[in-house]
Amino acid sequence: MVRGSHSKKEIEAALAYAEKNGWRVQSGGKGHAWGKIYCPYKDAECRCGEFCISSVWSTPKNPGNHARHLRRIVDNCTAGR
């Protein structure tokens, strides 16, 4: 399934980074959310599920900070190490 692209280039680059690391990116959210990213490691040891799903905002106040936040979530996933 082909996902839509995010309108902010910094966030789109972070989503491509997440996909490169095995995360599933799903567009189509409710309210202020553009979509969500899902961790590929669905086990209880993955931070108890705390970072297994994260929302991607459609119009964040600072797109660069939100993109860094998304990359940090991908990088800090304990199951991927």
ABEGO torsion letter per residue (X at the ends): XBBBBBABAAAAAAAAAAAAAGBBBBBGBBEABAEBBBBABBBAABGGGAAABBBBBABBABAAAAAAAAAAAAAABAAAX
